[in-house]
Amino acid sequence: MGKNLKGKEIGKGIRQRKDGRYEARITIKGSGKPPFSIYGTNLQQVKKQRNMYLAEVLPGIPGFDSSMSVSKWYEKWMELYKVRNLKATTIRNYEDGFRRTEEYIGYMKLVDIKPEHILDMIKKLEDEGYARTSIIQSLSVVHQMFERAAASKMIPSDPTAEVKLSVEAPGEVLAEPTEEALDVKENCLSTDESHRFLETIKGDRGDPEGSIYRYEELFLILMHTGMRIGEVLALQWRDVNFDEKYLRVYKTLNRVKLYYDKQGKKLAEPYYVTQITSPKKKKSVRIIPLPDIAIEAFLSWKEKQNQDKKVLGKKWGTGNDLLKKYPGLIFTTSTGMSYLPGNAEDECERIKNIVNKQEALEAEKEGREAEMLDVTPHSFRHTFVTRCVQSGMKPDTVGKISGHSTQKMTEYYTHLEQGYVKDEYKRYDEKYGKES
């Protein structure tokens, strides 16, 4: 592996010269071309130029021709162009996207693929019941593969070039609206639902088993900041400014499956890791004002964490590698391990079941239909955005706080409560309803 002037590995065949420039030395066995070098002051640009050159010459090298299978080209394409440039979460999406298609086109030769094969693949994915967004994701991966193969002259043209899918599936307008169309709530919690959830998660403080309701503060913070669950779980104490009442969001915690090692080689057996990375979009990096209720929740949680540390002493946090790199992680288990998005989902499910069991009993007793709760960690983000809009906050401001890339995304997340809609219409009726 090549190294920079500080001794850090920067990639095979690349080194940093004493004059500060990077050099990519290219030697292609069997090509008949003499070794040569690509120079530049920007490392990423040098790597890009090297990869572009390799893409042009690969077709002339034994083993890289149009007769290779689609699956084989996917592996080589990922190795050359994607693995070193993408986050593990994005690579996982590429893997998922391609594997959905592999059954239909993976075994075929690159040169044999026609637009009809791609269209047939899409139809079969639809028949399998895959969501439109999943099919679009798969088509995007396949399109990038064939676009690169065509540019490298491995195939005469890109068979996916004219194949496009809209987000919405084609079809006629139904005579009657579906239940989904009538469900304007879309997992945004009503005032009553959020109250039921939060009251349940508080538990009975006099109950010796009250400790099972450990994460009340986490859900209060989600409710009053609109943060994504991964963003909250990546917070360190240094990210919270208690004096000026705001916090900084610039990283996210996730658990992701790894398909490649650090050298870009495909793993024989993929495995999961917990990691903290920068967010996908620039607008996700932001400052969020904190209301008093959120400040109080953070302080309450700090007391819990300090008590955990006091009980376990030096044993607290042992085995949590993330703490070495990100000391002061806020949300941890009682033993100092990282609290994960999956843990939050499980907690939501548990509390939901408690709430719904009680609601079912009360509904039966009162002779009415039960109003069942449906909640996930993401529900609190939906709820926060909706409440911001209902309070009169400008969409641009809401988008800045929530980290939405566009106003359209903010509008998508906004699902006005029917009670709010009725109140707003009542104001209209009082003002204009007497006109004739």
N, C-alpha and C positions, 0 to 999 in steps of 0.2 A: 504493500500500500504506500502511496506517495504521501509526503508530509509537507506542511508549511514551515515557515522559518521558526515557529514556536514549537515544532515537533508534533503538531496535531495531524492525525491522518485525514487526508482530504480526498482520497479516492485512488483506485488502482490506475497506474500510468500517468498520474498527475503529480507535479511537484511545484514548489515555489522557489524561484531563483533568488540569488542574493540581491538582485536589483528590484525585487518585489513583484516581478511579473510571474504569472502562472504559466506552466508549460504542460501541455498534454501531448505525450509521446505516443504516436500511433504506429503500430507494426501489425500488419494483417497477413498471417501465414496463408500461403496458397493463392494470394491475389496477384502476385507478380509485381506489386507496387512497392517501391522502396520506403523504408521508415521515414517519417517526417514529423514535425511538431507544429502545434497550434499554440500561439502565445496570446496573452491578454492580462490586463490588470484586474479584471473581474472574474472571480472563480466560477460563478454560475454561468456566465457568458461563455467561458472557455469550455465548460462541460457541454453546454448546449451546442456549440459549434462542432465539438467532437462527435456528439450523438448524431447531428445532422449529416456529417460526413460519413459516418458508419452506415447510416441508413441508405445512403446513395450507393455504397460499394457492396453492401451485404448480398444483394442479388447475384453478384458475380462470384460469390464464395460458395464452395461446395456445402450443401446442407441448408442453404438459404435460397430456396427457389419457390416457384408458384405451386409446386406439387405438394408442399407441406400442408398438413391439415390445419383447419381453423384453430383447433385447440393448441397445437404446437406453436402457431404464430402468436396466439394470445400470450402464452408463457414468455416467449422471446420479446414480444412487444412490451410487456410489463417490465421485464428485466432491463430493457434498453431505455425506455422513455418514462416510466411511471414510478417505479419502486423508490428511487432515490429522491424523487421530487414531491412525493405525496405523503400526507400524514397516514398513520395506521388506520384511522377511522375512514378515510377516503379510500384507501386500498381495500378495506373490507367491503365498501359499497361497490367497487369495481368487481371484486370477486363474486359477490352476490349477484350482480347484474349479469355477468357472463355465464355463471353456472346455470342460471335459468334457461339460457339459450343452448347450452352445450349438447343437450339431448337431441336437438333438432338440426344443428349445423356443425357441431364440434368435430364430428368424424369426417366431414367432407373436405375436399381439397380447396384451397383458397381460389384457385383458378376456375373451379366449377361453380362457385356461388353466383347466382343471378338474382336480380330484384325479386323475382317470383319466390325464391327460397326464403328471402327475408320476410316477405308478406305472409307466406305460409307459416313461418315461425311465429309471427305476431298473432295470427289467428289461433294457433295452437295454445299460445300463452293465454289468450283471452278465454279459450275453451276450458283451460285449466283453472280459471277463476282468479287469475292474478289481477291486482288493482292496476288501474290505468297508469298511475305514477310509477309502479314497479316495471311495467312494460316499457314505458318511456325511458327509464333508467337503463334497462337492458339494451334497448335500441341505441342509446347514446354511446355505450361502451363498444358495441359492435361497429357502429359508425366510425368511431375514432380508430379502431383497429384497421378497418378496410381503407379508410382515408390515408393512413400512413403507409399501408401496403401498396396502394396505387401511386402515392408520391414517390415511393422507393422503387417503382417500376417492377414490383413483384407480380402485379396483376395489371391488366390493361386499363381498368377503370374501377371506380368504387361502386359496388352494387347497391349500396345504401343511400347514395347521393340524393335520389328523388323520393325516398321513403320518409314521410313525415307524419307525426301523430300529434293531434291536438290533445290538450289536457282532458277535455270532455269527450266522451265517446259519442259518435254520431247516433242519431235516433230521433224519433218523433216526440213532440210534446204530449205528455199523457193527459187524458181527459180528466182524470182525478189526481190530485196531488198525493204523493206517497207519504207515509208516516215520517220518513226522513226529511222530506221537504217541509213538513209542518213542525218538526222539532227544531225551532229556532234557537233553543238553548245551547245545543251542541257542546255539552260538557262544561259550560260556564255555570258556576254555582250561583244559585239564588241566595238572597240574604238568609232565608230560612235554612237552606242546605249548608251554607258555610257555618252558620251558628250551631247546627246539629253536630257537624263534624268537630268543630273546635271545642264544644262543650264536652263531647265524648272523649276526646283525646286528653283533656285536662285530667280526667279520672277523679276519683275520690281521694283527696290528699290525706284523709284519715285512714285510708285503706292501706294495710301493710303491703299489698300488692300494687300500690300506686306506681311503683317503679316501671311497670310495664308500659306506662304512658310517658315514655322518656323524651320523645321528640316533639313535644308541643311547640317549643320555640322555633324549630325548623319550619313548621308549617305556617306559623304566624309570620315569619320573615318572608316566606314564599308569597303569602297572601298580600303583604304590604310593600313588596318591592317589584313583583312581576319578573323576578329572575328565573332563568332556566335552572332545573335541578342540578345539572352539572356545574353551573356557575356558582351556585350557593355552596356546593360541597368542595369547591376548589378554593374558597376564601381562607385567607390567613388573618390573624388578628391585626396585623399591620395594615390590612386593607380597609379597616373600619376606622373612621375618624369620629370619635365620640364627642369631641368638643364642638366641631362644626357640623355634625350630624349628616354624614354622607359616607358612602363606600365606593371603592374602585372595583370595576369588573374588567378583567383583562386575561382571564384564563378559565379553563373548564376541566372538570374531572370526568373521565369516562373509563369504561371497561371495554376493551376491544380485543378482537381476535387477531393475532399476528400470523401472517402467511409467509413472510420473508424475514431473514436475519439481517443484522446490521450491514452486512456486505452485499445485500440485495439478492441473496440466494434463496430459492424456494425451500421452505421447511418441509421435512417429511411429514411432520405432524403439527398442524397449527395449534397454538395455545393462546389463552387469554392473559392479558396483563391489565393492571390498573395504572393509568397514567394521567398526568396533568399537562395540557397543551394550551396553546393560544386558541382563541375561538376561530371559527371558519370565516366569519365576515368582519371587516374592519369596524363596522358600526356596532358590533357587539362589545367593543372596547368603549367603556363609558363610565360616567359618574352618576350615582343614583342617590338622590336625597333620602334621608331616613326620617320617617315620622317617629314620634315618641314611643309608640307601641312597639316598633321594630327595635329601637334603642334598648328598651326595657327587655325585650326578648333576647337580644345579644348578651346583655349583662346577666340575665338569669341563667343563660346557657354557660356563660363563663364560670359562674359559681358551681354548676354541675361538673364541668370539666376539671376545675381545680380540686373538687372533692374526690373525683376519680383518681387524680394524680396523687393526692394525699393518701388514699387507701392503698394504692399499689406501689407507690414510691418509684424506685428505679425500674421496676418491671413494666410500668406504664409505657406504652408505645413500642415496646420491644417487638421487632419483627415487621414494623411498618416502615418500609424503605422510603415511602414518600415523605415521611417526616424529616429524613436526613436532608432532602433537597428543598422541602417546603416546610420549614419549622413553623410552628404556630398555626397549624391547620385547625380551623374552628370546629367543624363537625366530625367528631370521632366517637367510636364506641366507648364503653366503660373501660375497656382494656387499652385504649389508645390506637386501635386500628381505624383505618379510613371508613367512614360511612359512605356507602355506594348508592348510585341511582336505583339499582335493583332493590336495595334495602328499603328505600323510600316508597317504592312501588308496592312492596310487600306490606309495609305499614299502612299505606292507604287502603289496600285491600282488606286488611284486618279490621281497621276502624270502620270501614264501609259495611262490613258484615255485621258488626256489633250494632251500628245505627239501623240497618235495614231489618235486623231481627226484632229490635225494639219497636220499629215503625210498623212492622207486620202485625205484631201483637196488639198495638194500640188501634190500628185500622180495623182489625177484626172485632175488637171490643166495641168500637164506635160505629160499626156497620158501614164503613166507607172503603174506597179503593186506596191501597197503600201507595204512598209517594216514595219510591225507592231512590236511594242515593247512588250516583255513579261518579266516582272521583279518582283521579290519578294525580301525581305531582304536577303535571302540566295544566290541570284544571285551575290551579291557583294563578297561573300566569294569564290564562284566558279571563279569569274573574277580575284580576287587577286591571288589565287593559280596558275591559268593559266598564268598570267602575270609574276609571279615569275619564273616559269619554262621557259617561253619564253625569259626571260632576261638572262638565263644561270645559275640561281641559282641551286645548287645541291638539289636533291629530299629530302635528309635527312634534309637539312637546312630548306626547305619549310615545311616539316612535323613538325619540331620543332617549327617553328613560328606559324603554323596553328593549332597545337595541334592534328595532326593525329596520331593514334595509330600505324599505319603501313605505309610503303612506298606504298603498294597496294592501300590504301585509298587515298593517295596523287595522285596517278596515276588515280584513278577513278574520282577525282575532276578536273583533268586537261583536258580541251577541247581546243585544239589549234585552234586559229582563222585561217580560210582558207587563209586569206591574208598572215599570217605568214608562213603557210605551203607552199604556192606558192613561197614566197621569199626564203625559205630554199631549195626548189627543184631547183630554178633557179641557186643557187650557185652550186648545184650538176651538173646541166646541163652544166654550164660554164666550169667546171673542167673535166668532164668525157664524155660529150655529143658528142665529136668529135671522140671518139675511134671507131674503126671498126675492 
